């Protein structure tokens, strides 16, 4: 598999260079990321169980899709690309908010990201790439919150960190959608 370059950024999300993705996670450098939350028409979130052989957080449950823009690729284009690569879905994505976090991962790696978060509503069923996701399910935000409280070890660190913002952001997203 060829090396994947990601965009290094400063605290204001301004590009400052690029570096190979694994090295960035090993060094804990701030880089740009995209995160997608895909809901169905019943307002259930599509969760992904990461493939077990991922270099970090294998078999953990997470939001629908995550990824990184390539150098010279917009965050929106990267979000569309990753949603299709991971879950086999093409749909309209709406940018909702941005955030930054610095979280320790397994194997001594760090997820230090400036994330662009996108929402969508779509009832298509995923067709996940088994190299990306080994499972998927829909769940209500209340069900996810209960499961996170009881079994946090089942979820990725970034999903645990970000999830508390999702119900309010989703409510605003629904109000803004004509």
C-alpha positions as CSV (number, residue, x, y, z in Angstrom):
1,X,0.0,0.0,0.0
2,X,1.5,3.4,-1.0
3,X,2.2,5.9,1.7
4,X,-0.7,8.4,2.3
5,X,0.2,12.0,2.9
6,X,-1.9,14.1,5.3
7,X,-2.0,17.9,5.8
8,X,-0.2,19.3,8.8
9,X,-2.0,22.4,10.1
10,X,-1.6,25.0,12.8
11,X,-4.2,25.7,15.5
12,X,-6.2,27.8,13.1
13,X,-6.3,25.0,10.5
14,X,-3.8,26.7,8.2
15,X,-1.6,24.2,6.2
16,X,2.0,24.1,7.3
17,X,3.2,21.1,5.4
18,X,2.4,17.4,4.8
19,X,3.7,14.1,6.1
20,X,3.0,10.4,5.9
21,X,-0.1,9.4,7.9
22,X,1.4,6.8,10.1
23,X,4.4,9.0,11.0
24,X,2.0,11.8,11.9
25,X,0.1,9.6,14.3
26,X,3.4,8.3,15.8
27,X,4.7,11.8,16.4
28,X,1.3,13.2,17.5
29,X,1.4,16.1,15.1
30,X,-1.6,18.3,14.4
31,X,-3.2,17.4,11.1
32,X,-6.5,18.0,9.2
33,X,-9.2,15.3,9.4
34,X,-12.8,14.7,8.3
35,X,-15.5,13.0,10.3
36,X,-18.9,12.0,8.9
37,X,-22.1,11.3,10.9
38,X,-24.7,9.7,8.6
39,X,-28.2,9.5,10.0
40,X,-31.2,7.6,8.5
41,X,-34.7,9.2,8.3
42,X,-35.5,7.8,11.8
43,X,-32.6,9.9,13.1
44,X,-30.5,6.9,13.9
45,X,-26.8,7.2,13.5
46,X,-24.9,4.8,11.3
47,X,-22.1,3.4,13.4
48,X,-19.0,1.6,11.9
49,X,-17.0,-1.1,13.6
50,X,-13.5,-0.5,12.4
51,X,-11.7,-3.4,10.8
52,X,-9.7,-5.5,13.3
53,X,-6.4,-5.1,11.4
54,X,-6.4,-1.3,11.4
55,X,-3.1,0.1,12.7
56,X,-5.0,1.7,15.6
57,X,-8.4,1.2,17.2
58,X,-9.2,-2.0,15.3
59,X,-12.7,-3.5,16.1
60,X,-13.8,-0.5,18.0
61,X,-17.1,1.2,17.2
62,X,-17.1,4.8,15.8
63,X,-19.0,7.4,13.9
64,X,-19.9,6.5,10.3
65,X,-16.6,7.5,8.6
66,X,-13.3,9.3,9.4
67,X,-10.4,10.2,7.2
68,X,-7.9,12.7,6.1
69,X,-7.8,15.1,3.1
70,X,-4.9,14.6,0.8
71,X,-2.7,17.6,0.1
72,X,-4.6,19.8,-2.3
73,X,-7.9,18.1,-1.6
74,X,-10.7,20.0,0.1
75,X,-12.2,18.7,3.4
76,X,-15.6,18.3,1.7
77,X,-14.1,16.3,-1.2
78,X,-12.2,14.1,1.3
79,X,-15.4,13.5,3.3
80,X,-17.2,12.4,0.1
81,X,-14.3,10.2,-0.9
82,X,-13.9,8.5,2.5
83,X,-17.7,7.9,2.9
84,X,-17.7,6.1,-0.4
85,X,-14.4,4.2,0.3
86,X,-15.4,3.0,3.7
87,X,-19.2,2.6,3.5
88,X,-20.0,2.6,-0.2
89,X,-22.4,5.5,0.1
90,X,-22.6,8.7,-2.0
91,X,-24.8,11.4,-0.6
92,X,-25.0,15.1,0.1
93,X,-22.8,16.1,3.1
94,X,-23.2,19.3,5.1
95,X,-20.4,20.9,7.1
96,X,-21.6,21.3,10.7
97,X,-18.7,22.2,12.9
98,X,-15.0,22.0,13.5
99,X,-13.0,21.0,16.5
100,X,-9.5,20.1,17.6
101,X,-8.4,17.3,20.0
102,X,-5.2,15.6,21.1
103,X,-6.0,12.0,22.3
104,X,-3.7,9.1,23.1
105,X,-4.3,5.9,21.1
106,X,-3.2,2.3,21.3
107,X,0.4,1.4,20.4
108,X,1.7,4.8,21.7
109,X,0.1,6.8,18.9
110,X,-1.7,10.0,19.2
111,X,-4.7,11.4,17.3
112,X,-4.0,15.1,17.2
113,X,-6.5,16.5,14.7
114,X,-8.2,19.6,13.5
115,X,-11.5,17.9,12.5
116,X,-14.1,19.1,10.0
117,X,-17.4,17.4,10.9
118,X,-20.1,16.7,8.3
119,X,-23.7,15.4,8.7
120,X,-26.1,13.8,6.3
121,X,-29.4,12.0,6.3
122,X,-29.7,9.1,3.9
123,X,-31.5,5.7,4.1
124,X,-29.2,3.8,1.8
125,X,-27.7,0.8,3.4
126,X,-23.9,0.7,3.6
127,X,-21.7,-1.7,1.6
128,X,-18.6,-1.4,3.7
129,X,-15.1,-2.2,2.5
130,X,-14.0,-5.1,4.8
131,X,-10.5,-3.6,5.0
132,X,-12.1,-0.5,6.6
133,X,-15.1,-1.8,8.5
134,X,-16.0,-5.2,9.8
135,X,-19.4,-4.3,11.0
136,X,-22.1,-1.6,11.0
137,X,-25.4,-0.8,12.8
138,X,-27.9,2.0,13.2
139,X,-28.6,3.2,16.8
140,X,-30.4,6.2,18.3
141,X,-28.3,8.9,20.0
142,X,-29.8,7.9,23.3
143,X,-28.8,4.2,22.8
144,X,-25.3,5.2,21.9
145,X,-25.0,7.5,24.9
146,X,-26.1,4.7,27.3
147,X,-23.7,2.2,25.7
148,X,-20.8,4.7,25.9
149,X,-21.5,5.2,29.6
150,X,-21.6,1.5,30.3
151,X,-18.9,0.3,27.9
152,X,-16.6,3.1,26.8
153,X,-13.9,0.6,25.9
154,X,-16.0,-0.4,22.9
155,X,-15.6,3.0,21.2
156,X,-12.8,5.0,19.5
157,X,-11.3,7.8,21.6
158,X,-12.3,10.5,19.1
159,X,-15.9,9.3,19.0
160,X,-16.1,9.3,22.8
161,X,-14.6,12.8,22.9
162,X,-16.9,14.3,20.2
163,X,-20.1,12.5,20.8
164,X,-21.4,14.8,23.6
165,X,-21.7,17.6,21.0
166,X,-23.6,15.5,18.4
167,X,-27.2,15.6,19.8
168,X,-27.3,19.4,20.0
169,X,-25.6,19.8,16.7
170,X,-28.0,17.3,15.1
171,X,-31.0,19.2,16.5
172,X,-29.7,22.4,14.9
173,X,-28.9,20.6,11.7
174,X,-32.5,19.4,11.5
175,X,-33.9,22.9,12.2
176,X,-31.7,24.4,9.4
177,X,-32.7,21.7,6.9
178,X,-35.7,23.0,4.8
